[in-house]
């Protein structure tokens, strides 16, 4: 990039030395030759002028900016060597009407702005703007009256850069049809510090030196010596969009816009088919008449049929015999709980409404959502969930990123970058998200009896008990809760000791998990994490060891906190499978367990014998092949999470090895039994479709 810029300048300007009459040259340079970062001079708020030179760009960092600096430096050298007069015009970001359809940075930027690339949010990277017509006039005046040896910083005379949101507002003011496409908010510096490297390709160094910082400049010289007056920026953007329309690059009403409008109307009609709030209130009043105690109320089939005849017409589709039988009967009457039925109805409506809403975000008509589409959906429903209202606006993007990873981790086993709307809506993950909006949402739901502990045959999750309302659903037990997002966020920041926005191997070693008992990972396991998982390498880092970015950290946390699920086990199995053979054997167990033995011995704790642990693991799993353990074996055994703990978590192994004494201690402390052993119950992501989930887990491993 540097050589072509320098050699091109040399080729043109060297010709000036062959002329008998030395010419006056006006060279188009760039603001990039004046500054690289807004923190270029080591201070916030430095006012850049034509006296400044870029001091931070290099071949490794901002090579394009570096090429502009080197090219201009070479031009000044040639001016002295060959004796011709030279002035340079150093424009900032050039915008304005175009004269041809030739693509370029400015055209692509404006096109992306109007196409909605940043409509969910943009970076606060402030740019100086100058109209292309002003740049052309500056060249003419520099030729006529420019002072030899002068550099002219060419930018709108406001003296301050503007961000994408301000640019978008200017476009929307002149062309209202793009109002919904331009950015309306900026992502905060902290959010970009965490997700910028992997989500937007913005290094932490660029973030630190540019994002959110003011950009001030002086155009005093060009205004004084060349008499420049500036086209209003609003006019610049308005004329540029009009020009793109004129050349067919943008259209006022595109075919895409027409398809989107038709799709919106169709989905609106589908949403109208769902029960309204008034309809739902009418159903609740019929199921639970005033004065009837929800805790003791019973709904017989005869009354169920009677209620069906009185509910609003749109609600009758939910009052079927199959729906009644999907709820466990309350012995001996055979009736069901009206509160449980109403909760199930609310859940079904929430899922139905979610399915319609998700279609709005699906590109085309394929019924699929890309990761960025799920991002948009989460962004828009934050404001509809009261339990998330406490989240600071600057934290919203971080929350969206955290929430989206759970959907992609559990519902995209092939890592295609997209999920089916059908699978998403029917997944327990979606139920977990929607539960945030249903906690304490109605008397019937809150009063649902505790005996409804198991999911019914319809796939509708059971209502939470009174103790659960506002408890586990609204706390860190729910991945989508505000508490959990802050918990994971705090974990990442606490681990990031050097505050560079990434986690080194040594920092990940300090991960303690999110459970009641702290995790203590073995060095061998952390080594495998960094060997197997794609890590972020800083720009210009060469062979520098990669570090874990926030996206990778979220996947790691999801796997560690969901070891019993096929998705979590598949992730962890890939790390345990050190030779990539698709199975674990005595060598693998020894490879990981030797760290645990050594650390226990270093702490004066007698460790179990290696062969005893190997035999115990094989006895627990009972693999099809007695000499090796596959992922299928772990999943079918129901104790995969325990095996992982025994091999990678020092505290996890110690707890397992001392489980009998811990049970006695728990009984003494709590007056009851210890926690249910792993393998006898499943996480929220476990379903009855065991073979399907095993297949998904194998797909994640490429088996």
C-alpha positions in Angstrom: 0.0 0.0 0.0 2.9 2.4 0.8 5.0 1.7 -2.3 2.3 2.3 -4.9 1.4 5.6 -3.2 5.0 6.9 -3.0 6.1 5.6 -6.4 3.0 7.0 -8.1 3.8 10.4 -6.6 7.4 10.1 -7.8 6.4 9.2 -11.3 4.1 12.2 -11.8 6.2 14.8 -10.0 9.6 13.7 -11.5 8.2 14.7 -14.9 8.1 18.3 -13.5 11.9 18.2 -13.4 12.1 17.6 -17.2 10.2 20.9 -18.1 12.1 24.0 -19.0 9.7 26.2 -17.1 9.3 24.9 -13.6 5.5 24.4 -13.0 3.4 25.2 -10.0 2.0 22.0 -8.6 -1.1 21.5 -6.5 -1.1 18.0 -4.9 -4.2 16.3 -3.5 -3.0 14.9 -0.2 -5.2 13.9 2.8 -6.0 14.6 6.4 -4.3 11.2 6.9 -0.9 12.9 6.4 -1.8 15.4 9.2 -3.1 13.0 11.8 -3.6 9.3 12.4 -5.5 9.2 15.7 -7.5 11.9 17.5 -5.0 11.3 20.3 -2.1 11.7 17.9 -0.5 14.5 19.9 -1.0 12.8 23.3 -3.8 15.1 24.4 -7.5 15.2 24.1 -8.9 18.2 22.3 -5.7 19.0 20.3 -6.7 21.4 17.4 -5.2 19.9 14.3 -3.8 22.2 11.6 -1.7 22.1 8.4 1.4 22.4 10.7 0.8 18.9 12.1 2.1 15.6 10.7 0.8 12.1 11.4 3.0 10.6 14.1 1.1 7.4 15.0 0.4 5.5 11.8 2.9 2.8 10.6 3.0 -0.2 8.3 1.5 -2.3 11.1 -1.1 0.2 12.3 -3.2 2.2 9.9 -1.1 1.5 6.8 -3.4 3.6 4.5 -2.8 6.7 6.7 0.9 5.9 6.7 1.0 5.7 2.9 -0.6 9.2 2.6 2.0 10.7 4.9 4.9 9.1 3.1 3.6 10.1 -0.3 3.3 13.7 0.7 6.7 13.7 2.4 8.2 12.5 -0.9 6.4 15.2 -2.8 8.0 17.9 -0.6 11.4 16.3 -1.1 11.0 16.3 -4.9 9.9 19.9 -4.8 13.2 20.9 -3.2 15.3 18.6 -5.4 13.7 19.6 -8.7 12.8 23.2 -7.9 9.1 23.5 -8.7 6.5 25.2 -6.6 4.2 23.0 -4.5 1.0 23.4 -2.5 -1.0 20.6 -1.0 -4.7 20.3 -0.3 -5.4 18.0 2.7 -9.1 17.3 2.7 -11.0 15.4 5.4 -13.8 13.0 4.5 -15.0 14.1 1.0 -18.7 13.9 0.4 -21.2 15.4 -2.1 -22.8 14.8 -5.5 -21.1 12.4 -7.9 -20.4 12.7 -11.6 -20.3 9.0 -12.4 -21.3 5.6 -11.1 -17.7 4.7 -10.2 -17.7 3.2 -6.7 -15.5 4.8 -4.0 -15.2 5.1 -0.3 -17.5 8.1 0.0 -20.2 6.5 -2.3 -20.0 3.2 -0.5 -20.3 4.9 2.9 -23.4 6.9 1.9 -25.0 3.9 0.3 -24.4 1.8 3.4 -25.8 4.6 5.6 -29.1 4.7 3.5 -29.2 0.9 3.3 -29.4 0.6 7.1 -26.0 -0.9 7.9 -25.8 1.1 11.1 -29.5 1.6 11.9 -29.2 -0.4 15.2 -26.3 1.8 16.3 -22.9 3.1 15.2 -19.5 3.9 16.6 -18.9 7.4 17.9 -15.9 8.1 15.6 -16.1 11.7 14.6 -15.1 12.8 11.1 -14.4 16.1 9.4 -16.6 16.5 6.4 -15.9 18.6 3.3 -18.0 19.0 0.1 -16.4 17.7 -3.1 -17.2 21.0 -4.8 -15.3 22.9 -2.1 -12.3 20.6 -2.6 -12.4 21.3 -6.4 -12.6 25.0 -5.8 -9.7 24.9 -3.3 -7.5 23.3 -5.9 -8.3 26.0 -8.4 -7.6 28.8 -5.9 -4.4 27.2 -4.7 -3.2 27.2 -8.3 -4.2 30.9 -8.7 -3.1 32.3 -5.3 -1.7 29.6 -3.1 1.5 30.4 -1.4 4.4 28.1 -2.4 5.3 25.7 0.4 1.8 25.8 1.9 -0.3 22.9 3.2 -4.1 23.6 3.3 -6.2 21.6 5.6 -9.5 21.5 3.7 -12.6 20.8 5.8 -16.0 22.4 6.6 -15.3 25.6 8.6 -17.2 24.4 11.7 -13.8 23.2 13.2 -15.3 20.0 14.7 -15.9 16.5 13.4 -19.4 14.9 13.4 -20.4 11.3 14.1 -22.6 8.9 12.1 -25.7 9.8 14.1 -25.4 13.5 13.1 -24.8 12.5 9.5 -27.8 10.3 9.6 -30.0 13.1 11.0 -28.9 15.3 8.1 -29.7 12.7 5.5 -33.2 12.0 7.1 -33.9 15.8 7.2 -33.5 16.0 3.4 -34.7 12.5 2.5 -37.3 11.3 5.1 -37.7 7.9 3.4 -34.4 6.9 4.9 -35.4 8.0 8.4 -35.7 4.3 9.6 -32.4 3.3 8.0 -29.9 5.8 9.4 -28.2 5.3 12.8 -30.0 6.8 15.8 -27.6 6.1 18.6 -23.9 5.6 19.3 -22.4 2.6 21.0 -20.4 3.6 24.1 -16.7 3.3 24.4 -16.9 0.5 27.0 -19.1 -1.6 24.7 -16.7 -1.1 21.7 -13.8 -1.8 24.1 -15.3 -5.2 24.7 -16.9 -6.2 21.4 -15.2 -4.0 18.9 -12.3 -6.4 18.0 -14.6 -9.2 16.9 -17.9 -7.4 16.0 -16.6 -4.5 14.0 -12.9 -5.2 13.4 -12.0 -2.2 15.6 -8.9 -2.8 17.7 -8.7 -1.8 21.3 -5.9 0.6 20.4 -8.0 2.4 17.8 -10.9 2.5 20.2 -8.8 4.0 23.0 -7.3 6.7 20.7 -10.4 7.6 18.7 -13.9 6.4 19.8 -15.8 9.1 21.7 -13.0 11.6 21.4 -13.5 15.1 19.9 -12.0 15.9 16.6 -11.1 19.6 16.4 -9.2 21.3 13.5 -8.3 24.7 12.2 -9.1 25.9 8.6 -7.7 29.4 9.3 -5.0 29.3 6.6 -7.1 28.1 3.8 -9.9 30.6 4.6 -7.4 33.5 4.8 -5.1 32.7 1.9 -7.6 31.1 -0.5 -10.8 32.9 0.6 -12.7 29.6 1.1 -16.3 29.6 2.1 -18.0 26.4 2.9 -21.1 24.5 1.6 -23.3 23.6 4.6 -22.8 20.0 5.6 -26.6 19.4 5.5 -26.6 20.5 1.8 -23.6 18.2 1.1 -25.4 15.1 2.4 -28.7 16.1 0.8 -27.2 16.6 -2.6 -25.1 13.5 -2.4 -28.1 11.3 -1.7 -30.1 13.0 -4.5 -27.1 12.3 -6.8 -27.0 8.6 -5.8 -30.8 8.4 -6.7 -30.2 10.2 -10.0 -27.5 7.6 -11.0 -29.7 4.7 -9.9 -27.6 3.7 -7.0 -30.3 4.6 -4.5 -34.1 4.9 -5.1 -36.8 6.7 -3.2 -38.9 3.6 -3.1 -36.9 0.5 -3.8 -38.2 -2.9 -4.6 -36.8 -4.0 -1.3 -38.8 -1.3 0.4 -42.0 -2.5 -1.4 -41.3 -6.1 -0.3 -40.7 -5.0 3.2 -43.9 -3.0 3.3 -45.9 -6.0 1.9 -44.3 -8.3 4.4 -45.1 -5.9 7.2 -48.8 -5.7 6.3 -49.0 -9.5 6.1 -47.4 -10.0 9.5 -49.6 -7.2 11.0 -52.7 -9.2 9.8 -51.2 -12.3 11.5 -50.6 -10.4 14.7 -54.2 -9.2 14.6 -55.3 -12.9 14.7 -53.8 -13.3 18.1 -55.6 -12.5 21.3 -55.6 -8.9 22.4 -55.1 -7.8 26.0 -58.9 -7.3 26.3 -59.5 -10.9 24.9 -57.0 -12.3 27.4 -58.6 -10.4 30.3 -62.0 -11.8 29.3 -60.6 -15.4 29.3 -59.0 -14.9 32.8 -62.3 -13.6 34.2 -64.1 -16.7 32.9 -61.5 -19.1 34.1 -61.1 -17.5 37.5 -64.3 -15.7 38.5 -64.1 -12.9 41.2 -64.1 -14.4 44.7 -62.7 -17.8 43.7 -59.5 -18.7 45.3 -56.9 -19.4 42.6 -54.9 -21.7 44.8 -57.8 -24.1 45.3 -59.7 -23.6 42.0 -60.4 -26.6 39.8 -61.4 -26.7 36.2 -63.4 -29.8 35.2 -63.8 -30.8 31.5 -67.5 -29.9 31.6 -66.7 -26.4 32.8 -63.8 -26.2 30.3 -66.3 -26.8 27.5 -68.7 -24.3 29.0 -66.0 -21.6 29.2 -65.0 -22.4 25.6 -68.5 -21.4 24.4 -68.2 -18.0 26.2 -64.7 -16.9 25.5 -64.0 -14.5 22.5 -64.0 -16.3 19.2 -60.3 -16.0 18.6 -59.6 -17.7 21.9 -61.6 -20.9 21.1 -58.8 -22.5 19.2 -56.9 -22.9 22.5 -59.8 -24.7 24.2 -59.5 -28.2 22.7 -59.7 -31.6 24.3 -56.0 -32.1 23.5 -55.1 -28.9 25.3 -57.1 -30.0 28.4 -55.4 -33.4 28.4 -51.9 -31.9 28.1 -52.2 -30.7 31.7 -51.7 -33.3 34.5 -55.0 -34.0 36.2 -55.5 -33.1 39.9 -56.5 -36.4 41.6 -59.0 -37.7 42.2 -61.4 -35.4 40.3 -59.5 -35.4 37.0 -59.9 -31.6 36.8 -57.0 -29.3 36.1 -55.7 -26.1 37.6 -57.3 -23.1 35.8 -54.3 -21.0 36.8 -51.9 -23.5 35.1 -54.1 -23.5 32.0 -54.2 -19.7 31.9 -50.4 -19.6 32.3 -50.0 -22.0 29.4 -52.3 -19.8 27.3 -50.2 -16.8 28.1 -47.0 -18.7 27.2 -48.5 -19.9 23.9 -49.6 -16.3 23.0 -46.2 -14.9 23.9 -44.5 -17.5 21.6 -47.0 -16.9 18.9 -46.5 -13.2 19.0 -42.7 -13.7 19.2 -42.9 -15.9 16.0 -44.7 -13.1 14.1 -42.3 -10.5 15.4 -39.2 -12.6 14.4 -40.5 -12.7 10.9 -40.0 -9.0 10.6 -36.2 -9.5 11.1 -35.8 -12.4 8.7 -34.2 -11.4 5.4 -36.3 -12.8 2.5 -38.8 -15.5 3.2 -36.6 -18.3 4.3 -37.7 -18.5 7.9 -34.1 -18.1 9.1 -32.4 -15.5 11.3 -28.7 -14.5 11.0 -26.9 -13.6 14.2 -27.2 -9.9 13.3 -31.0 -10.4 12.9 -31.3 -11.9 16.4 -29.3 -8.9 17.6 -31.9 -6.6 16.2 -34.8 -8.5 17.7 -33.2 -8.5 21.1 -32.4 -4.7 20.8 -36.0 -3.9 20.1 -37.6 -6.0 22.8 -35.4 -4.7 25.6 -37.9 -1.8 26.1 -40.8 -4.2 26.4 -39.4 -6.2 29.3 -39.8 -4.3 32.6 -37.2 -6.3 34.4 -34.6 -4.9 32.0 -35.6 -1.2 32.4 -32.9 -0.8 35.0 -30.2 -1.4 32.4 -28.3 1.8 31.5 -28.7 2.7 27.8 -24.9 2.4 27.2 -25.2 -1.2 28.5 -27.9 -2.2 26.0 -25.5 -3.3 23.2 -23.5 -5.3 25.6 -26.7 -7.0 26.9 -27.8 -7.7 23.3 -24.5 -9.4 22.5 -24.7 -11.5 25.6 -28.3 -12.6 25.0 -27.7 -13.4 21.3 -24.8 -15.7 22.1 -27.1 -18.0 24.1 -29.4 -18.5 21.1 -26.5 -19.1 18.7 -24.7 -21.4 21.1 -27.7 -23.7 21.6 -29.6 -23.4 18.3 -26.8 -23.3 15.7 -25.0 -26.6 16.2 -23.4 -26.5 12.7 -22.1 -23.0 13.3 -23.7 -21.7 10.1 -24.3 -18.3 11.6 -28.1 -18.6 11.3 -31.0 -20.3 13.2 -34.5 -21.4 12.2 -37.3 -19.2 13.5 -39.3 -22.4 14.1 -36.6 -23.9 16.2 -36.0 -20.6 18.0 -39.6 -20.1 19.0 -40.1 -23.6 20.2 -36.8 -23.7 22.1 -36.5 -23.5 25.9 -34.1 -20.7 25.3 -36.9 -18.5 23.9 -39.2 -19.5 26.8 -36.4 -18.4 29.2 -36.3 -15.0 27.5 -40.1 -14.5 27.4 -40.2 -15.5 31.1 -38.7 -12.1 31.9 -41.9 -10.5 30.6 -44.2 -12.9 32.4 -43.0 -12.8 35.9 -45.7 -11.5 38.1 -47.8 -10.7 35.0 -51.1 -12.0 36.4 -52.8 -13.4 39.4 -53.5 -16.7 37.7 -49.9 -17.2 36.8 -48.6 -16.2 40.2 -51.1 -18.5 41.9 -50.3 -21.6 39.8 -49.9 -24.6 42.1 -46.5 -25.9 43.0 -47.3 -29.4 41.9 -47.0 -28.4 38.3 -43.3 -29.1 38.3 -42.9 -31.0 35.1 -43.3 -29.7 31.5 -46.6 -31.0 30.0 -47.0 -32.8 26.8 -47.8 -29.7 24.8 -44.3 -28.4 25.2 -45.5 -25.4 27.2 -43.2 -24.9 30.2 -45.0 -25.1 33.6 -45.8 -21.9 35.5 -43.4 -20.9 38.2 -44.5 -21.2 41.8 -44.9 -18.2 44.0 -41.3 -18.7 45.2 -40.1 -18.5 41.7 -41.9 -15.4 40.6 -39.4 -12.6 40.7 -36.9 -15.1 41.9 -35.1 -17.5 39.7 -36.7 -16.2 36.5 -35.7 -12.7 37.3 -32.3 -13.3 38.9 -29.0 -14.6 37.6 -30.5 -18.1 37.2 -32.0 -16.7 34.0 -29.3 -16.0 31.5 -31.3 -13.1 30.0 -31.9 -11.3 33.3 -30.1 -8.0 33.9 -28.5 -9.5 37.0 -26.9 -12.3 34.9 -25.6 -9.9 32.2 -23.9 -7.8 34.9 -22.5 -11.0 36.4 -20.9 -12.2 33.2 -19.8 -8.6 32.4 -18.1 -8.3 35.8 -16.5 -11.7 35.4 -14.9 -10.6 32.2 -13.7 -7.3 33.5 -12.4 -8.8 36.7 -10.3 -11.3 34.7 -9.0 -8.6 32.4 -6.2 -7.5 34.7 -4.2 -5.6 32.0 -7.4 -3.8 30.8 -6.8 -4.4 27.1 -10.3 -5.8 26.4 -9.0 -9.3 25.9 -8.1 -12.3 28.1 -4.7 -13.9 28.1 -4.1 -17.5 29.1 -3.0 -16.4 32.5 -6.1 -14.4 33.0 -8.5 -17.2 31.9 -6.7 -19.4 34.5 -8.4 -17.2 37.1 -11.9 -18.0 36.0 -14.0 -19.1 39.0 -17.4 -19.9 37.3 -20.8 -18.7 38.3 -22.0 -21.4 40.6 -22.2 -21.8 44.4 -18.8 -23.5 44.5 -16.0 -21.7 42.8 -14.3 -23.3 39.8 -10.5 -23.8 39.7 -9.4 -24.8 36.2 -6.3 -26.9 35.6 -3.4 -25.5 33.5 -3.7 -28.4 31.0 -7.4 -27.6 30.4 -6.7 -23.8 29.9 -3.9 -24.8 27.5 -6.4 -26.8 25.5 -8.8 -23.9 25.4 -6.2 -21.7 23.8 -5.1 -24.4 21.4 -8.5 -25.3 20.2 -10.6 -22.1 20.2 -10.0 -19.4 17.7 -8.4 -16.5 19.5 -8.1 -12.8 18.6 -4.7 -11.6 17.6 -4.0 -7.9 17.7 -3.4 -5.9 14.5 0.3 -6.2 13.7 0.8 -8.8 16.4 2.8 -11.2 14.2 3.3 -14.5 16.1 2.1 -13.0 19.4 -0.1 -15.4 21.4 -3.8 -15.0 20.7 -6.1 -13.8 23.5 -9.8 -14.5 24.2 -12.3 -11.9 23.1 -15.7 -11.4 24.6 -17.5 -13.6 22.1 -15.3 -16.5 22.8 -15.6 -15.9 26.5 -19.4 -16.1 26.3 -19.3 -19.4 24.5 -16.8 -20.7 27.1 -19.0 -19.6 30.0 -22.1 -21.1 28.3 -20.3 -24.4 28.0 -19.0 -24.4 31.5 -22.3 -23.5 33.1 -24.3 -26.0 30.9 -22.1 -29.1 31.0 -25.1 -31.5 31.1 -26.5 -30.2 27.8 -25.4 -31.7 24.4 -24.2 -28.3 23.2 -22.1 -27.7 26.3 -20.7 -31.2 26.4 -19.8 -31.1 22.7 -17.9 -27.9 23.2 -16.0 -29.3 26.2 -15.5 -32.7 24.6 -13.6 -31.1 21.7 -11.2 -29.6 24.3 -10.8 -32.9 26.1 -10.1 -34.8 22.9 -6.4 -33.8 22.8 -5.6 -36.1 19.8 -8.7 -35.3 17.8 -9.6 -39.0 17.6 -13.2 -38.6 18.7 -12.9 -40.4 21.9 -11.4 -40.3 25.4 -9.3 -43.1 26.8 -7.0 -43.8 29.7 -4.3 -41.6 28.1 -6.7 -38.6 28.0 -7.8 -39.1 31.5 -4.2 -39.3 32.7 -3.2 -36.2 30.6 -5.8 -34.0 32.4 -5.9 -35.7 35.9 -2.2 -35.4 36.5 -2.6 -31.6 37.1 -5.2 -32.3 39.7 -3.0 -34.8 41.5 -0.1 -32.4 41.5 -2.0 -29.4 42.8 -3.7 -31.5 45.5 -0.3 -32.9 46.6 1.2 -29.3 46.6 -1.6 -28.4 49.0 -1.0 -31.3 51.3 -4.1 -33.3 50.2 -3.8 -36.9 49.4 -4.9 -37.6 45.9 -6.7 -40.6 44.4 -4.7 -43.0 42.3 -4.7 -42.4 38.6 -5.9 -45.9 37.7 -8.7 -45.7 40.3 -10.1 -42.5 38.8 -9.9 -44.0 35.3 -11.8 -47.1 36.4 -14.4 -45.0 38.2 -15.0 -42.8 35.1 -15.4 -45.8 32.9 -17.8 -47.4 35.4 -19.9 -44.3 35.5 -20.1 -43.8 31.8 -20.3 -47.5 30.8 -19.2 -46.8 27.2 -20.2 -49.1 24.3 -16.5 -49.8 23.7 -14.9 -50.5 27.2 -11.6 -49.0 26.1 -12.8 -45.6 25.0 -15.5 -43.0 25.7 -17.2 -41.1 22.9 -19.4 -38.1 23.0 -22.5 -40.3 22.6 -21.4 -42.4 25.6 -21.1 -39.2 27.7 -24.5 -37.9 26.7 -26.3 -41.2 27.2 -24.7 -41.8 30.6 -26.2 -38.6 32.1 -23.0 -38.0 34.0 -21.0 -36.1 31.4 -20.8 -32.9 33.4 -19.4 -34.8 36.4 -16.7 -36.4 34.2 -15.7 -33.0 32.9 -15.6 -31.6 36.5 -13.4 -34.5 37.6 -10.8 -33.8 34.8 -10.7 -30.0 34.5 -11.8 -28.5 37.8 -9.7 -29.1 40.9 -12.5 -28.1 43.2 -15.0 -30.1 41.1 -12.9 -33.2 41.6 -12.4 -32.6 45.3 -16.2 -32.1 45.7 -16.9 -35.4 43.9 -14.2 -37.3 45.8 -15.7 -36.1 49.1 -19.4 -36.2 48.0 -20.5 -38.5 50.9 -19.2 -36.2 53.6 -20.6 -33.2 51.7 -24.0 -34.8 51.7 -23.8 -35.2 55.5 -22.7 -31.6 55.9 -25.6 -30.3 53.7 -28.1 -32.3 55.6 -26.7 -30.9 58.9 -26.7 -27.3 57.5 -30.0 -27.3 55.6 -32.0 -30.0 57.3 -32.4 -31.7 54.0 -30.6 -33.5 51.2 -27.8 -32.2 49.2 -28.1 -30.9 45.6 -29.5 -33.5 43.2 -26.6 -35.4 41.6 -25.8 -34.4 38.1 -27.2 -36.7 35.5 -30.5 -37.1 37.3 -31.9 -33.8 36.1 -31.2 -31.6 33.1 -30.7 -28.0 32.4 -33.2 -25.8 30.7 -31.8 -26.9 27.3 -32.4 -30.6 27.8 -35.4 -32.0 26.1 -36.9 -35.4 25.5 -35.5 -35.6 22.0 -32.2 -37.3 23.1 -31.1 -38.8 19.8 -31.7 -35.5 18.0 -29.6 -33.6 20.5 -26.8 -36.2 20.3 -26.8 -35.7 16.5 -26.6 -31.9 17.0 -23.7 -32.3 19.4 -21.9 -34.6 17.0 -22.5 -32.0 14.2 -20.7 -29.4 16.4 -17.7 -31.6 16.4 -17.8 -32.4 12.7 -18.4 -36.1 13.4 
